[in-house]
Amino acid sequence: MIPWPEGRAFAFTVFDDTDSSVISNTKPVYDMLERLGFRTTKSCWVRVAAANEEPTNDGSTVEDPEYCDWLLRLQADGFEIALHNTSSASSTRDQTIKGIETFIRIFGSRQFAFANHTNTRDSVYWASRRLTGPPKIIYRALTRMHNDRRYVGHDHDSEYYWGDLLKKHVKYIRNFTFNELNTLKVCPEMPYYNPETPEANLWFASCDGHDFRQFCAVLNRRSIDRLVTEGGLCIMYTHFAHGFVRPDGTIEPRFVETMEYLAQKNGWFVPLSEVLDYLLEKNGGKAISKQEHDRLSWKWLLQKIRSGGSS
């Protein structure tokens, strides 16, 4: 059990992928989180996909002044702003360079948290490269290596390569998601370095709460009580734009009730990087062993085969 700061019994945070996010379907969630005392991490995109590109998702970017101002207010209120690739469309190296420069100019952080956006060619160490051992071979067979050919952000010979910038600017990058609420119980090694992904600094795992229904399925009174008893850590991966806010602008009552119950517990509710910095201080960000990474790979792959899973 980790001795959490300030005498807290456990820790909880969220990494919110920015897919489909606009002010109307996301801001109500953050207003509620702020009111309840949670400070979490929201990712963003920097540029709008051009007309001749293939955006893989809609949603606002920092090119929208109103949306950008809102993100800056979130940051000023203690929330963390992270990156979810520089666009919903694939970004070439030049576009990624400009995108990171813009992100740093706006938000000031020269090292930040990051999660790959599915289907963008500039995603790094994705598809089978997330895995090691037999799971890597099985994944490649199941996908016929199609995904490996698509995700090339780490490939030095690709026009989408930006691995050197990943090394320089991204401190923490998300890999596996699991159905277990206590992320630290599943992956006590995090944040960890993987020698097979040399341009990625430190990886972290997360709990799969990718939309409203999955979020509330895995986070409930019973699982919260267990997390408190275990003194654990939940890093929740989600998309707050996916079903948490109703068309009339109100928040789903089940989500509100769950978060109000969680807020009553003696938890440490800070952004992702603050939690990982604390763990880094405790375990030193060691290289994960092949045996431990194989274990994570098996667990993730089997979960994905059984349920379809998410990223």
RODO-2510 file (C-alpha; in nm, 4 decimals, decimal comma):
residues 311
     n   res          X          Y          Z
     1     m     0,0000     0,0000     0,0000
     2     i     0,1259     0,3459    -0,0945
     3     p     0,1327     0,6124     0,1788
     4     w    -0,0573     0,8819    -0,0093
     5     p     0,0128     1,2526     0,0599
     6     e    -0,1803     1,4532     0,3186
     7     g    -0,2860     1,1352     0,4958
     8     r    -0,5198     1,0401     0,2114
     9     a    -0,6456     0,6831     0,1991
    10     f    -0,6316     0,6351    -0,1785
    11     a    -0,5889     0,8284    -0,5042
    12     f    -0,8157     0,8880    -0,8019
    13     t    -0,7680     1,0805    -1,1238
    14     v    -0,8936     1,0874    -1,4835
    15     f    -0,7336     1,1158    -1,8268
    16     d    -1,0046     1,2491    -2,0586
    17     d    -0,9475     1,1868    -2,4299
    18     t    -1,0730     1,4876    -2,6235
    19     d    -1,2681     1,2969    -2,8924
    20     s    -1,5949     1,4788    -2,9779
    21     s    -1,5342     1,7364    -2,7059
    22     v    -1,7003     2,0749    -2,7422
    23     i    -1,7880     2,3185    -2,4668
    24     s    -2,1553     2,2216    -2,4531
    25     n    -2,0983     1,8472    -2,4023
    26     t    -1,7942     1,8670    -2,1735
    27     k    -1,7881     2,1861    -1,9670
    28     p    -2,0770     2,0757    -1,7373
    29     v    -1,8686     1,7754    -1,6321
    30     y    -1,5697     1,9902    -1,5412
    31     d    -1,7879     2,2380    -1,3569
    32     m    -1,9129     1,9503    -1,1430
    33     l    -1,5628     1,8060    -1,0892
    34     e    -1,4363     2,1447    -0,9755
    35     r    -1,7277     2,1857    -0,7356
    36     l    -1,6621     1,8432    -0,5814
    37     g    -1,2899     1,9002    -0,5380
    38     f    -1,1549     1,6821    -0,8196
    39     r    -0,8653     1,7987    -1,0344
    40     t    -0,8070     1,5791    -1,3353
    41     t    -0,6398     1,5771    -1,6777
    42     k    -0,8041     1,6832    -2,0044
    43     s    -0,6345     1,6258    -2,3360
    44     c    -0,6789     1,8455    -2,6419
    45     w    -0,6092     1,8775    -3,0112
    46     v    -0,4145     2,1706    -3,1489
    47     r    -0,5246     2,1950    -3,5103
    48     v    -0,8406     2,1396    -3,7117
    49     a    -0,8141     1,8745    -3,9808
    50     a    -0,7906     2,0248    -4,3295
    51     a    -1,0604     1,9610    -4,5887
    52     n    -0,8361     1,7186    -4,7808
    53     e    -0,7476     1,5160    -4,4702
    54     e    -0,9408     1,2325    -4,3105
    55     p    -1,0377     1,3330    -3,9578
    56     t    -1,1110     1,0301    -3,7429
    57     n    -1,3264     1,2253    -3,4997
    58     d    -1,4978     1,5590    -3,4545
    59     g    -1,4497     1,7969    -3,1647
    60     s    -1,3026     2,1402    -3,0933
    61     t    -0,9357     2,2347    -3,1004
    62     v    -0,7368     2,5270    -2,9594
    63     e    -0,7941     2,7033    -3,2916
    64     d    -1,1400     2,7825    -3,1532
    65     p    -1,0749     3,0904    -2,9316
    66     e    -1,3688     3,0226    -2,6995
    67     y    -1,2646     2,6603    -2,6481
    68     c    -0,9008     2,7573    -2,5976
    69     d    -0,9969     3,0184    -2,3377
    70     w    -1,1989     2,7560    -2,1537
    71     l    -0,9006     2,5188    -2,1468
    72     l    -0,6821     2,7956    -2,0069
    73     r    -0,9388     2,8615    -1,7348
    74     l    -0,9374     2,4914    -1,6504
    75     q    -0,5602     2,4982    -1,6270
    76     a    -0,5699     2,8069    -1,4026
    77     d    -0,8180     2,6225    -1,1779
    78     g    -0,5752     2,3331    -1,1275
    79     f    -0,6672     2,0921    -1,4060
    80     e    -0,3928     1,9507    -1,6284
    81     i    -0,3991     1,9946    -2,0070
    82     a    -0,2449     1,7098    -2,2064
    83     l    -0,2129     1,6148    -2,5726
    84     h    -0,4052     1,3541    -2,7751
    85     n    -0,1929     1,3802    -3,0896
    86     t    -0,1975     1,7242    -3,2464
    87     s    -0,5141     1,6622    -3,4518
    88     s    -0,7965     1,4176    -3,5100
    89     a    -0,6373     1,3616    -3,8507
    90     s    -0,2944     1,2149    -3,9138
    91     s    -0,0194     1,4744    -3,8749
    92     t     0,3057     1,4780    -4,0684
    93     r     0,6293     1,5531    -3,8867
    94     d     0,6133     1,9216    -3,9797
    95     q     0,2538     1,9459    -3,8587
    96     t     0,3430     1,7754    -3,5307
    97     i     0,6410     2,0078    -3,4766
    98     k     0,4185     2,3119    -3,5257
    99     g     0,1459     2,1567    -3,3126
   100     i     0,3767     2,0930    -3,0174
   101     e     0,5202     2,4436    -3,0473
   102     t     0,1661     2,5819    -3,0345
   103     f     0,0743     2,3622    -2,7370
   104     i     0,3806     2,4781    -2,5418
   105     r     0,3191     2,8419    -2,6329
   106     i    -0,0397     2,8269    -2,5078
   107     f    -0,0096     2,6021    -2,2034
   108     g     0,3507     2,6589    -2,1063
   109     s     0,4451     2,2995    -2,0297
   110     r     0,7510     2,1707    -2,2144
   111     q     0,6927     1,8165    -2,0851
   112     f     0,3398     1,6851    -2,0760
   113     a     0,1181     1,3763    -2,0620
   114     f     0,0021     1,2153    -2,3838
   115     a    -0,2283     0,9462    -2,5212
   116     n    -0,2363     0,8195    -2,8781
   117     h    -0,5503     0,8910    -3,0789
   118     t    -0,6772     0,5778    -3,2516
   119     n    -0,6395     0,5683    -3,6313
   120     t    -0,3949     0,8578    -3,6675
   121     r    -0,0859     0,7459    -3,8532
   122     d     0,1406     0,9491    -3,6264
   123     s     0,0475     0,7368    -3,3232
   124     v     0,3652     0,6005    -3,1631
   125     y     0,4458     0,2468    -3,0467
   126     w     0,0848     0,1470    -3,1038
   127     a    -0,0817    -0,1734    -3,2269
   128     s     0,1427    -0,4767    -3,1673
   129     r     0,4320    -0,2555    -3,0586
   130     r     0,2461    -0,2031    -2,7319
   131     l     0,2901    -0,5735    -2,6605
   132     t     0,5729    -0,8150    -2,5904
   133     g     0,6168    -1,1906    -2,6000
   134     p     0,3571    -1,4305    -2,7439
   135     p     0,0740    -1,1706    -2,7143
   136     k     0,2564    -0,9598    -2,9722
   137     i     0,2653    -1,2516    -3,2164
   138     i    -0,1016    -1,3349    -3,1553
   139     y    -0,2115    -0,9727    -3,2000
   140     r    -0,0253    -0,9497    -3,5297
   141     a    -0,1915    -1,2690    -3,6519
   142     l    -0,5377    -1,1505    -3,5476
   143     t    -0,4986    -0,8136    -3,7221
   144     r    -0,2932    -0,9486    -4,0146
   145     m    -0,0424    -0,6760    -3,9212
   146     h    -0,2738    -0,4135    -4,0743
   147     n    -0,2486    -0,1931    -3,7637
   148     d     0,1300    -0,2198    -3,7554
   149     r     0,1496    -0,0760    -4,1034
   150     r    -0,0801     0,2125    -4,0104
   151     y     0,0800     0,3452    -3,6910
   152     v     0,4240     0,4798    -3,7826
   153     g     0,4919     0,7810    -3,5586
   154     h     0,8007     0,6017    -3,4221
   155     d     0,9298     0,4962    -3,7677
   156     h     1,2338     0,7067    -3,8616
   157     d     1,1662     0,6495    -4,2310
   158     s     0,8075     0,7734    -4,2181
   159     e     0,6821     1,1237    -4,2974
   160     y     0,4830     1,0920    -3,9721
   161     y     0,7881     1,0283    -3,7532
   162     w     0,8190     1,2361    -3,4348
   163     g     0,9819     0,9953    -3,1897
   164     d     1,2615     1,2413    -3,1081
   165     l     0,9990     1,4986    -3,0062
   166     l     0,8179     1,2346    -2,8015
   167     k     1,1409     1,1759    -2,6115
   168     k     1,1942     1,5467    -2,5574
   169     h     0,8439     1,6632    -2,4680
   170     v     0,6255     1,3722    -2,3502
   171     k     0,6914     1,2637    -1,9942
   172     y     0,4034     1,0167    -1,9527
   173     i     0,2274     0,8166    -2,2240
   174     r    -0,0749     0,5908    -2,1817
   175     n    -0,0604     0,2264    -2,2812
   176     f    -0,2875    -0,0514    -2,1506
   177     t    -0,6397    -0,0084    -2,0159
   178     f    -0,7963    -0,2642    -1,7828
   179     n    -1,1363    -0,3293    -1,6267
   180     e    -0,9894    -0,3264    -1,2762
   181     l    -1,0586    -0,0006    -1,0898
   182     n    -0,7360    -0,0166    -0,8878
   183     t    -0,4884     0,0577    -1,1664
   184     l    -0,1893     0,0363    -0,9357
   185     k    -0,2912    -0,3160    -0,8331
   186     v    -0,2785    -0,4256    -1,1980
   187     c     0,0360    -0,2320    -1,2846
   188     p     0,2437    -0,1599    -0,9711
   189     e     0,5462    -0,0873    -1,1932
   190     m     0,4109     0,2402    -1,3305
   191     p     0,5329     0,4796    -1,4368
   192     y     0,7749     0,2482    -1,6099
   193     y     1,0303     0,2586    -1,8907
   194     n     1,0124    -0,0069    -2,1612
   195     p     1,3489    -0,0770    -2,3310
   196     e     1,1603    -0,1944    -2,6422
   197     t     1,0155     0,1566    -2,6904
   198     p     1,3284     0,3676    -2,6398
   199     e     1,1846     0,7038    -2,7460
   200     a     0,8989     0,6802    -2,4958
   201     n     1,0029     0,8070    -2,1550
   202     l     0,7513     0,6597    -1,9098
   203     w     0,4339     0,4572    -1,9607
   204     f     0,1248     0,4353    -1,7425
   205     a    -0,1790     0,2081    -1,7370
   206     s    -0,5395     0,3068    -1,6754
   207     c    -0,8874     0,1802    -1,5953
   208     d    -1,1195     0,1472    -1,8942
   209     g    -1,4120     0,3878    -1,8516
   210     h    -1,4205     0,4953    -2,2148
   211     d    -1,7800     0,6238    -2,2150
   212     f    -2,0591     0,7011    -1,9673
   213     r    -2,1900     0,3459    -1,9441
   214     q    -1,8499     0,1812    -1,9039
   215     f    -1,7346     0,4506    -1,6602
   216     c    -2,0303     0,3896    -1,4302
   217     a    -2,0082     0,0134    -1,4739
   218     v    -1,6550     0,0026    -1,3373
   219     l    -1,6888     0,2914    -1,0884
   220     n    -1,9680     0,2273    -0,8403
   221     r    -2,0162     0,2272    -0,4639
   222     r    -1,8930    -0,1273    -0,4260
   223     s    -1,5749    -0,0783    -0,6312
   224     i    -1,5099     0,2590    -0,4664
   225     d    -1,5292     0,1025    -0,1199
   226     r    -1,2863    -0,1680    -0,2322
   227     l    -1,0463     0,0928    -0,3749
   228     v    -1,0510     0,2772    -0,0408
   229     t    -0,9899    -0,0431     0,1557
   230     e    -0,6988    -0,1368    -0,0713
   231     g    -0,5469     0,2096    -0,0466
   232     g    -0,5127     0,1986    -0,4212
   233     l    -0,4980     0,4302    -0,7202
   234     c    -0,7441     0,4599    -1,0054
   235     i    -0,6319     0,6316    -1,3247
   236     m    -0,9566     0,6425    -1,5206
   237     y    -0,9398     0,6663    -1,8990
   238     t    -1,2544     0,8120    -2,0526
   239     h    -1,4192     1,0444    -2,3030
   240     f    -1,6308     1,2916    -2,1084
   241     a    -1,7910     1,3961    -2,4384
   242     h    -1,9382     1,0476    -2,4820
   243     g    -2,2702     1,0391    -2,3033
   244     f    -2,2002     1,2061    -1,9699
   245     v    -2,3960     1,5207    -2,0615
   246     r    -2,7524     1,4961    -2,1917
   247     p    -2,8712     1,6909    -2,4991
   248     d    -3,0393     1,9432    -2,2691
   249     g    -2,7044     2,0203    -2,1021
   250     t    -2,7690     1,8350    -1,7758
   251     i    -2,5346     1,5664    -1,6452
   252     e    -2,6445     1,2048    -1,6212
   253     p    -2,7704     1,1616    -1,2601
   254     r    -2,5977     0,8256    -1,2138
   255     f    -2,2613     0,9851    -1,2883
   256     v    -2,3297     1,2736    -1,0508
   257     e    -2,4315     1,0385    -0,7698
   258     t    -2,1216     0,8244    -0,8217
   259     m    -1,8832     1,1190    -0,8148
   260     e    -2,0541     1,2706    -0,5108
   261     y    -2,0121     0,9402    -0,3278
   262     l    -1,6441     0,9230    -0,4310
   263     a    -1,5851     1,2842    -0,3237
   264     q    -1,6973     1,1996     0,0306
   265     k    -1,4101     0,9540     0,0696
   266     n    -1,0661     1,0528     0,1935
   267     g    -0,9072     1,0500    -0,1521
   268     w    -0,6193     1,2352    -0,3149
   269     f    -0,7869     1,3923    -0,6197
   270     v    -0,5117     1,5507    -0,8284
   271     p    -0,4197     1,5485    -1,2007
   272     l    -0,2482     1,2541    -1,3647
   273     s     0,1044     1,3948    -1,3814
   274     e     0,1010     1,4917    -1,0149
   275     v     0,0071     1,1358    -0,9210
   276     l     0,2694     0,9847    -1,1518
   277     d     0,5365     1,2270    -1,0311
   278     y     0,4644     1,1029    -0,6797
   279     l     0,4936     0,7375    -0,7864
   280     l     0,8086     0,8198    -0,9816
   281     e     0,9635     0,9561    -0,6646
   282     k     0,8715     0,6309    -0,4873
   283     n     0,9860     0,3724    -0,7418
   284     g     1,2336     0,5636    -0,9565
   285     g     1,0729     0,4936    -1,2962
   286     k     1,2546     0,1646    -1,3392
   287     a     1,2654    -0,0362    -1,6593
   288     i     0,9898    -0,2939    -1,6559
   289     s     1,1081    -0,6544    -1,6767
   290     k     1,0172    -0,8675    -1,9770
   291     q     0,8211    -1,1017    -1,7510
   292     e     0,6123    -0,8186    -1,6056
   293     h     0,5462    -0,6635    -1,9452
   294     d     0,4481    -1,0012    -2,0873
   295     r     0,2016    -1,0354    -1,7972
   296     l     0,0442    -0,6968    -1,8768
   297     s     0,0365    -0,7834    -2,2462
   298     w    -0,1438    -1,1121    -2,1818
   299     k    -0,3957    -0,9513    -1,9492
   300     w    -0,4771    -0,6706    -2,1938
   301     l    -0,4962    -0,8976    -2,4998
   302     l    -0,7212    -1,1559    -2,3341
   303     q    -0,9504    -0,8819    -2,2051
   304     k    -0,9700    -0,7317    -2,5529
   305     i    -1,0465    -1,0684    -2,7133
   306     r    -1,3203    -1,1449    -2,4582
   307     s    -1,4970    -0,8117    -2,4582
   308     g    -1,3810    -0,6193    -2,7616
   309     g    -1,2390    -0,3714    -2,5113
   310     s    -1,1167    -0,0269    -2,5989
   311     s    -0,7759     0,1208    -2,6567
***
